[in-house]
Amino acid sequence: MTGDNSVSKTRKQKATHELKELLVIFFYLAFFFCALVTYSMLLLNEYHVKYLNYAFALINALVITKVVMIGEYVHAGRRGETKPLVLSALWKAFIFTLLVFAFHVLEEVIKRLIHGDAMAEASRNIRIDELLGRSLVVFCVFIPFFAFREFRRVMGEDEFKALVFGKAEPNNPAVPNKN
């Protein structure tokens, strides 16, 4: 009976951890994508707020969050973890940008197929320049994201949280106590 309880507790802990990861990634991406929507509205002198643009930014953040979590689940980008942290972060940003790009291409083809295009026409009508532009933005957003994640991986979860969020523990010399 205790074995079932510990398995249930482990599953619950894992689910809680995955939910926290999902929320952290989502809020990070949502912040940047909503900032880009705001910037583009200001750049184009559009002073009337289009809430639909923000909704698309949030949906895009959620989709890319899921792509990142799936990529991490299948260990994408792990090959670069033996290199210095900056190279490891750049490598993972590049690999995950490729995953997001591939997902967007697949999404565009499916969208066009749903709207009645033939497969050849659907793939021909994809605006690669637009997808490459989006991918460049995603790559730039991913660089600091994966740099922090690589620091966390190397330092360990508790030390990273203590350093970043200031929750110093008495035995942690990396973060001074606030007492």
Disulfide bonds with the S-S distance in Angstrom:
none
